[in-house]
Structures are given as structure tokens and as C-alpha cells.
Amino acid sequence: MPAETMSRSAIHGHIAARIDRLPLTRVQWQLAILVEVTWGFIIFDTDGIGARLYPFVWRPAHIIDVYQYAVIQALQVGAGILLGVYLMSWIADHYGRRPAILLATFLGGICIWPFAYVTDFWGMVVLSVLSTLGVGGIVATHSVYLSEMTSPEVRNKVLLASQGVTALVAVSVNMLAFWLIPDQWRVFLWISAIIEIAVLLPLLYWGLPESPRWLEAHGRHEEAERAVEEYERAVQRYDPRPLAEPRGADNPVVMRGPGAWKELFTSPQYRQRTWVLIGCWMFGYAGLIYGVGAFLAVYMVDHGASAHEVFLTIAVAYLALFAAFQVNARLGERVERRDVIALMAVLFAICWIVAWAVPTLAVIIVAYIVSRIGTGLFLFNLYNYTAVAYPTRIRSVAFAWTDGLGHLGAWGGVTLLGPLYALGPNHLGWVLWIVLPGALLPAALIWGYGINQSRAVLEQVST
């Protein structure tokens, strides 16, 4: 941002500095775990539901073929989430982080249950977009919100440890699928909807405060003051020691102005970050995030796995991922996020090269379990990296432009996977896609052109 513009619109980051001096207590942990459990249920219940139903319900009943499935899966992980990310980031930017998270949870639950009754291809196409609007919403807000509610010394620890809980949610969801799919697959969908609407939504409504940083950056100073005072009181109920004096209050917080999103592409400071992240998200979603998940179950079934073996393998993989999250969280700010992101993408690539070269079911299972660690830590470290890379005034919209456009990679890439899965010996086309452009390319981008974030004050590293 030009210096003259900053001088007109910048204020001292007093509210932000007060948050950054708060000791770590169960207050931050409760907020983080609640938000990440919500992420887990929305994602694992809703995101790419076709990947669960196609091998065990739709394909055996000849409801759709593999090419139609690829279209549905691409719409779920691409178009629906893309629309959700942009819609919710706009709401999060204009009306607050809290209402965006609430609306995302409502949409996640209300739009998943119709899959229990609609089996027409075009009906499923429409539902594939609608059902993932909530997914896009929680993707665009969870790391943004939590990064604004934590201090630089503990941010990585709190985010990654709480995000590890999503792996336990995945275990529970896959064990539910193990129990109910294929015989009671409609019950699985109804339970998913009830958890999001009847359990998580009330907890969020009563327990989730607005981000004081967002209030401050939007000029709502009295509300920001009340919000941060309540946050301080909540923390001091568990740690009554006198609070340290706020440090770094001279770090400028630039107020949001009209057309602030243009800075993503016009500012010399943010332009390279934006294009690097768009590349990482676009290729990562097409490969090691959604590209592998779209045909994992199909690949395992083609090598002799049953539905129970598929869901049990996925559950074990997420238990391993939970342990990996805790290791990464303990490292905290001692490692750079971009280094972890690059290393995890390389780990994923190695695992799937092995799974292709030695295609026995036992090897595929072990390779997937280890590769899931790579995918999970890549994804969440990139979430957190993206949130911390931008200032509060454009943090949510930056998530929409980077992660949101990245879902075009999921849309286009997963659409290609139907033909690619049938290409070459042992589905070589699919494996090459998820390994080369889908994992190694984003690793090279983030490692070569990413920024350092370790222990940096949010208003410094992102401004």
C-alpha cells in the first residue's frame, strides 16, 4: 500500500497488541477446538460425499458411470466450494467472522441430506454445488478466525494441535461409514446433517465471540474494545496473574477501504504471495488433496478391498495424522510453515510412487496411511500460512482469491481424472497427475518463493 494511503488510514494496533499479550489458557483452546471440530464435520460429512457413495452405492446400482462420477466429484470439490469460499469470505469481510462460520455450519448440514433421496444424475449435479457451499465457508474462515484470536508465540501450537482434532473427527466419521455404508447409507447422511444443525450450530452460536481484530480493522472501535475486554476477562478467569503491558501497539493496522482486494495484485508486497499461493492451492487441490481422494476408494476396490477395509484404512490413516499433528504442534514456531508444506508434499509423492510400483493391497494401505500425513499437514499448514500472509483488512478476501481460485484446480483436475484413471498400466495417468503437478510442483513453489512467518507478529508479517 502506498505510504500516503497508509498514513491516512492506519491506526495503532492497540486491540491486536492486547490479544498478543494474553497467556495461553483453556479459553483459546476451547475456541480453537470448537471451530476445528466444526471444520471436521462439515468437511468429512459433506465435502466429496460422492467419493464415499460411488464405489459402494452408485456404481453397484449402475446409477452413474465413472465419467459422470468424475463430473459430480469435480463439482463438489470445485464449483460448490469455490462459490462458498467467495460468498463466505464476502460475509466474513463485511459482517464478521462469526456470522460467516455460523452460516457455513447451517449450509453444511441443511444441504447434505437430500443426497439420501436424489439419484438422478442432473439432480445430483445441482446438489453437488449446493451441498458444498458450507464447505467453502468453513474453509475460508477457520484459519482466518483462529489466527486473529491467538498470539505469535503460540499460534502454530494452538492451530495445529486443535486442527489435529479434525483427524479424530475423520476417524469417527469413517467408523460411522464403516458401520452404515453400504447397507444403511441414508442413515449416515441423516446423522451427518443432525450433528451439524442440532449440535454444532447451537454451540457456535452461544460460544463463539467476534474477532476483535476484525472489529478494529473495520473501524468499530467501541465494539472492539468491549470484545477484547470480555476476551481478557475470560482468559483471566483461568490465569489471574496481571496481564503484561501490550507490546507492538505501534504496529500499524490499516483500515479497510473500498477496493482493498486490489492490493492482492497491485501491491508489490502482496502480489508475489498471491500468485504463489494460487499456484500452490490450484495444483495441490487437483492432486494430493482432492485428486487422490477422488479415486482412492475405487483404486483400493480395484485391488480387492471391501467397503469395510476402505473405511477402516481411512480411519487408521487419520489416527496416524492426529499423532503427526501433535508432533508438528510441539515444534511450534521452531519450524517454518513453508518448509513443512514442501516436505509433506514430497512425502506424499514418494508414497504414491511406491503404491503404484508395488500394487498389492497391503502396500497400498500402508502407502495411503503415510501419504495421508503428507496431505493433512500440507493442507493445514497451507491454510495457516495463507491466513497469516495477509493483513486483517484483506485476510478473508485473500483467502477467497487464493484458496478459492485454487478450487478451479480441483474442478478441472478431478474432471480429468475419469479418463486419466483409465490411462496406462495400473492407472498410471492418475498416479502421475497426483504426484507431479499435484504434489511436487506446489512443493517447489512454496519452498522457493514462500515467506518466513515463524514467531512474527501478525500485523508485521502480514503488513
N, C-alpha and C positions, 0 to 999 in steps of 0.2 A: 504494500500500500504506500503511495507517495507520502513523504514526510509532512507536507502541508495538510493532507487529509487526516493523517493520524493526529496532528496537533489540534485539529478542530473537534475530533470525535473521540479521542482517547480519555479515559479516566484512570485514576489509580485503582489497581485491582484489590481493593480492601476486602471485599467479600471472599474472593478467591484465596487471598492470603490467610484469612481466618479459617477456611476449610483446610488449608495445607498445614496448619499447625495443630490440628486435632489429633490426639493419640488414637491408636487403633483399638477399638472396643467391639463388643458384640453388635453394636448399632450398625457399623459398616458391614460386618459380616451378614447380619440379617437382611439388609437391603440387597447386598450382592447375591446371596443365595436365593432370595425370593425372585429376583429378576432372572437369574440364570436357570432356575427350575422352570420358570415360565418359558424361557427360550427353549429349554429342552423338550417340554411337552408340545409346544407349538411346532417345533422343527420335526421331532421324531414321530408325532402323531399325524402331521399334515403334509410336511414337505416331501414330495415324491412318493405319495401313498401308492401310486401305480407300481413302483418297484417292489412293494410287498404283495400286491394283489395279482399282478400279471402272471408270475410263474405258477401260482398255486390256485388261482380262481379264474382269471380271464383267459389264459392260454388253454388250460384243460377243457374249459367250457366253449372254446372257439368263439369267444365274444369279439376279440380283436386279434389281428396278426402282429408280427414283430415290428412291422413298419408303422402301423397305427400306434402301437405302444410307444415307439420312439418319439412320435409326434406328441402324444399325451405327456410323456415324461418331460420332454423339452419344454412344453408349455407350462408345466407345473414348476419346474426349476428355473425357467427363463422368464417368460412373459408375465406370469402372475406375480412372481417375486419382484420383477422389475417395476411393475405398476405399484405394488405395495411399498417398495422402498421409496419411490418418488412421492407417493401420496403421504406416507407417514413421515417422511423427512420434512415435507412441507408443513404438516401439522406440528411436528416437534419443533420446527423453527419458529412458527408463527404463534402457536398456542401453548407450547411447553412439552417437555419430555414426558411428563406424567400422563397427560391425555393421549399421547401417541401410543404409549405402552398399553394403556387400558383398551384403546380401540383395537390394537393389534391382537390382544388376547381374545376379545369378543369375536373378531372376524375369524381367528384361527379355529374357534370352537363351532361357530354357527355355520360355517361353510364346509365342514368336513363330512357331516352325517349324510348328506344326500348321495354320496358315493355308495351308500348301502342299498340304494334302490335304482339308480340310473345305470343302465348297461348299454345304452345306445352310444355309438362312437361319438357323434356330434354333441350329444348331451354331456358326455364325459369331457369333451374338448372345452365346453363352456365352464364346467365345474373345475377343470384343471387350472383355469385362470383365477376364478373366484376363490377357490379354496386356499390359494397361497398368498392372497393379499395380506393376511395376518402374518405370514412368514416374513414377507418383505418388511412389514412394520417392526417386528421384534429384531430383525437383522439390523435395521437402520438405527435402532435406539439403545440396545442393551449396553454395548461398549461405550457409546457416547455418554449415556447417563452415568454409568459407574466410574468412568474416568473423571467426570466432573465432581463426583462425590468423595474422591479419595485423594490422599496426599502423594507427592512424588516418591517418598521413601518406601511406601507400602503398596503403591498402585499395582505393580506387577504381581506381587504376592497375593493381594486380595482378588484381583481379576482372575488370575489363573487358578488359584485354589477353589474359588467359587465356581468358575467355569468347569472345573473338574467334576462338579456335581452333575453337570449335564450328561456326563458319561454314565453315571448311576441311573439317571432318568432313562437313558438309552437302554440300559440293561433291563429295567423294569418294563419298558415298552416292548422290547423284543421278547422278553419272557411271557408277556401278555399275548403277543403274537404267536409264540411257541404253543401256548395253551389253546388259543382260539382260532388260529388260521391253519387249515382252510375250513374246518367244519363249522365254526361259529364266527366267520369273518365279519358279519354285520354287527354282532355284539361288540367286537373290537372297535369298530368305528363309533358306536354309540358311547362306549366308555370313554373314548378319547375326547369326544365333544363334551361330555358331562364334567370331566376333570377341568377342562379349560374354562367353561362357563360357570359352573356351580362351586368350584373350589378356588381356582387361581384368581379369577376376576374379583371376587369379594376381598380376598387377601390383599391384592394390589390396591384396590380402592381405599381400604382403610389403613394400609401400612406404608404406602409409597409417597414420600414428600416430593415437591417440585425441586428441581435443581436450582440452588441459589445462584450458581454461576450463570445459568441461563437468564434468570431474572435480572441479574446485574448487567449483563451484556445487552439486554433489551430495554434498559433504562427504567425498570420497575424497582426503584431503589428501596422504597418502603417495604414492599413485599419481600425483596431480597434480604433486607435487614431482619424482618420477622422470621423468615425461613431459616436463616443461618443461626439466629438466636435459639430457635427451637432445636436445631440440629446440635448446637453446642450443649444445651441443657440435657438432651438425650444422651450424649456422649458422657457428660459429667455424672450422670446417674450411675455409670459403671466405672468411671475413673474420676474421682472427686478432686484430684490434685489441681492446683491453679493452672490455668492454661498459659502457655508461653505467649509472649508478645508475637503478633503476626509479623512474619518476615516476608520481604519481597513485595510489599504493598506498592512499591514504586513501579512494579512491572505493569506496563500499560495494558488495559483492557479496552480494545477499540469497539465502540458501539456499532451495532448492526445498522447499516444504511441501505437505501434502495440499490438493487442490483449487486449486492455483496457477492453473490455467487460468481460473478465475472472474474473476481480475483483468482479463482482456481486456474484460469487460463491466461490471464493478463499479467498477474504478479510474477516477477522473476523469482520470488521466494517460493511460491506455491506451484508454479507451472510444471516444473520437473517432477515434484512429488506427485502431482495429479496424474501425469501420463504414466509414470512408473507404476502407480497403484492401479490404474485402469488396465494396464497390461497384465499385472500380477493377478488381479481378480478375474479378468476375462479368460486367460489361459488356465488358471487354477480351477475355476468353476467348470470349465469344459473338460478338465482332466482329472486331477487327483481328488476333487471334491464330489462333483456330480457324475463325471464321466465313468468313474469306477463303480459308483453305487448303482447307476442305471442298469448295469448288466452283471453285477456281482452274483446275485441270486441265480440268474439264468446260467451264468458260467459254471457255478457250483452244481446246479441241477444237471447240466450237460455232462458233468464229470461224475454223476452218480449220487449227488446229495439229495436228501429228502427235505421237506419243509422244516421238520424239527432240527435237522443238522444245520440248515442255513441259519435259522433264528438263534440257535444255541451258539453257533460260531460268532455271530454278530454280538451277542450278549457277552461272551468271553472277551472279545476284542475291546469292548467298551470298558470292561473291568481293567484290562491292561492299560487302556488310555487314561482311566482315572488315576492309576498309580503314576503314570507319566506326567500328568498334570501336576501332581503334588511335588514331584521332583523338580519340574520346571518352576513351580511357585517358590520352592525353597531356595532356588538360585536367585530368585527375585531380580533386583536391579543389577546383579553382577554380570549378567549377560545381555547383549543387545538383542532386541526382538528380531531385527533383520537377519542376524546370524542364525538364530533358531529357525526362522522361517525357511531359509535356504537349506539348512541341514536336514530339516524334516522332509522337504520335497525330494532331496537326494535319497533319503532312506526309503521313501515310498517307491521311487523309481527302481531301486535295487530289488525290492521285494517282488514287484510285478514282473521284472525280468526273470527272476528265479521261478515264479509261479508259471510263467509261460514255458520256460525251458524244461521244467520238471513237473508236468501237469498231472500228478497224482492228487487225489482228493486231500490226502494228509498234508502234502506240501502246500497246496492251495490254501488250506485252512490256516496253517502257520504263517504263510506269507501275508495273508489278509490281516490276521491279528496284528502282526508287526507293522504292516503298512497303515493300519488304522491309527496307530500312534502318530505316524508321519502326517496323515491327513488332519487329525484332530488338532495337533499342536500348530501345524501350518495355518489352519483356519482361524483359530482363536488368537494366535499371536498377530495374524494379519488384521483381524478385527481391531485389536487393541492398538496396533501400530497406526492404523488408519484414523482411529479416533483421536490419538494423541498428536497426530501430524498437523492438525489444523486448529485455529482459534475458535473460541466458543461461538462467535457471531456467524461462522460458516461451517461449524463442525458437522451439523446434521446434513446440510445440503452437500457438503463434501462427501459424506458417506453415500448420498444418493448418486452423485456423479461417478464415483469410483466403484464402489460395490454394485451400485445399480446398473451401470453400463457393463460391469463385469458379467451380469446375468445374461447379457446378449451372447456371451461366450457359452454359457450353459445352454441357452436356447439353440444356437446354431450348432454347437458341438454335439449335444446329445441327439439332435435331429440327424446328424451324420452317422450316429453310432449304429443305427439299424443296418445300413449297408456295410459299414466298417466291421461290425461284429461278424459278418459272414465272409469277410475277406481274408484270405491267406490261411495257412495251416494253424490249427488251434487258435483261431480268432486273432491272428497276428495284427490285423488292421486296428482292432480295438486296443490291443496292448500297446502298440506303437503310439497311438494317439494319446493315451493317458500318461505315457512315460515321457515322450519327447516334448511336444508343445504343452502337454498338460501338467508337467511337473518340473522338468529341467529348465525350461525357458523361464518360468516365473522365479525359480531359484536364482538364475543368473541375473535377472533384472533387479531383484530386491537386494541381493548381495553386492552387486556392482554399483547401484545408483541410489540405494536407500539412505536414510539419515539415521544418526545415532539419537537415542532417546533415553538412555539409562540415567536415572536419578534427576532428570531435568524437570524443572518447574513447568507445569502445563502451559502457563502464559509465556514462558520463554521459548520452549521448544516449538510451540505452535504459532508463534507470532513473528 
